[in-house]
Amino acid sequence: MKIKIALAGNPNCGKTTMFNEMTGSSQYVGNWPGVTVEKKEGKLKNNKEIEIIDLPGIYSLSPYTLEETITRDYLVKERPDVIINIIDATNIERNLYLTTQLLETGIPVILAVNMIDVINKRGDQINLEVLSNELGCTAVATSAVKGIGLEELISKALDTAKKENTKKVSPMFMSEAYGRLSEEEEEQIISNRYELVQQIVEKAVVKKNFNKIDTTSDKIDKVLTNRWLALPIFFVILWAIYYVSIVSVGDATIGWVENLFALLQEGAHSLFSGLGASAWAMDLIENGIIGSIGAIFIYVPQLMILFFFLSLLEDSGYMARVAFIMDRLFRKFGLSGKSFIPMLIGTGCSIPGIMASRTIENERDRKMTIMLTPFIPCGAKLPVFAMFISLLFADHTWIGPTIYLIAIAAVIFSGIILKKTKLFAGDPAPFVMELPTYKLPRLKGVVIHMWDKAKSFIKKAGTIIFAACAILWLLQNFSFSGYVGPDAIDQSILAQFGNAVKWIFIPLGFGDSWAAPVAAITGLIAKEVVVATFASVGSTVPIVFSQVTGFGFMLFTLFAAPCFAAIGAMKREFGNWKWTFFAIGYQTGLAYVMALLVNLIGGLIFKGTDVVKKVSLDIGLMEQASEGDVVSFNIVYAIFIAIIVIGLIIGIASKIRSSKDYASVSKAVASESVASEEN
Amino acid sequence: MMPLTFLKAGEQSTIKRILDVNDTKKFLESLGFVVGSTVTVVSKIGDNMILNIKDSRIALDKDMARKIVI
């Protein structure tokens, strides 16, 4: 007999931790609400007949958010055999609200009173018998993190599932869950539920320090979200993370990876020459594959360290506060504070960044965030900038930070402009977010998170980029009639393709030869491939850029359609191709216009100077290029100074306005109450 | 009667009304913001607030906070 058990409960109450414990899988768990957005299915560890479904966290079954709709539809249509309702015992009153609704679905409910260890530590007491009698369902005390009570929970759930279910779904529930009730009816139901819950809690829960509302978490919040300290503390934390992971420790790791790949190259060389492999096969393996992949793997340790710290922030519960702190700033240009996390993650890789946009309930804000996250220079774009800076702008250290500032400006500018269009018009969505309790992150959890994030990056390098490098090598060494080799690269398939499309790039100033157009397009595979293309083509064909067109090319790479993997992530999050194409069109359009403007305006300003003189890039020098040229200390300073200045301006502006606001608000409240009294 | 934003960090009050009749109000109610419940301001940054309600911490922006009348 197949049994389906659904896990339901409020966001961040430990459903996914419990799911992982029950099924032995390692789904992503995070200390912020809304980590699970889709339902996940798994089989019980020791009994494959039993299916466990992890539903997204919800506060109620009345559809307000996407997660609530998913859960409601699942419960109504699929009707699992039993629901395990996990409730956060530290916050029992709010959690039981959902329980009252779940009981109305007519599906048997088992209550898992989770985080019981925290309750015991606090010295509070929860009488499970009273709870279970009052609600009319079995209650089990559990701690998913410590593995307490899980066996009892499962055996009780199975017992219940095996019994015949005589309960039926309450008609009132159906009307409410599908929004068919009038305002008054609904309000009545809601307040009845809370009254019921309050009575139950009074009977079943004994709090040791009833009057002590100021918990440790609140004390930490008093400092970290203090009106004056919040932003400075946040910037110091961010700066420290970037300093450690990119500048100091991270930079040191680059040398190690480089040496490792040099060793691999040597090893492969001696191995294959010993085997008597032909020259072209050796070239394919050494330069085409090991060389190109090595150029990308250089960034893995840096990203791992960065991800480690970001996971630390996430698990501690601080990340959710960051959204709150940044909300005021982001609201000014049409985004929500919740857009900040995707963009912060996007500095590592756009794909997890785009995926993180799921927690934004408002559709417009979410779509805008998906569209703008790829503008933030990701780890893969750094090698491109590093190459151009070291080859063309060796003594202009301001170019690197400028790229980042232009990226931030483009996000702000796009936010403001897009909000003015019909697609994104309307007031910004209200910001409502539950903040998790601060927790001391567990090393195991942080390492799993870090690895989860790094894995996708490594996987990409190992599969798609690996294949792309091999194909690229083939295309540049073969013509349609056969092998031509590096000496006749102008006849290769790649050259013919480049010649066919280069006219598109002539207005941008880099369409004279076929190499740059090809690189711009191969960037779709992965941005690192842009460098790989220049590196492998450039050794035989001169690649010509002036400082102006080089800068234009960097901007084109920064804004143009992201790599295929990121486009795939965009498609998944948008849910349709229409929006995906719109976003790609906007990104590529902006890229084209920016590069065009740089070429035209730069060409006019610097007419006749060295800046517009086209020089052949010395690809040999590229070996010395390092992202240190881009991500130097300066850039970190530049960004922080820029954000602090913006913050100060907004702060002063809102101070001036707030006095007026207060007057209007009190007026509004007064008129509201007058109106209600008249009714 | 005054909007919640009039409270300072650390102050406590009881909810008297919730303005704005739409889905957002329902969401607030499912989070525990119902008439008669006690709400404490944990922190406040330019009228955006972190509130303690029914033992959980909820962050609200100023537009939402103004709809809760105390």
Interface residues (C-beta under 8 A of the other chain):
Chain A: Y59 S60 S62 Y64 T65 T90 N91 I92 E93 R94 Y97 L98 E183 E186 I190 S191 Y194 I213 S217 D218 D221 K222 T225 N226 R227 A230 A320 R321 A323 F324 I325 D327 R328 R331 P430 F431 V432 M433 E434 L435 P436 T437 G651 S654 S658 D661 V665 S666 A668 V669 A670 E672 S673 S676
Chain B: M1 M2 P3 T5 A9 Q12 R17 L19 V21 D23 T24 K26 F27 L28 E29 S30 L31 G32 V34 V35 S37 T40 V42 S43 K44 I45 G46 D47 N48 I50 N52 I53 K54 D55 S56 R57 I58 A59 L60 D61 D63 M64 R66 V69
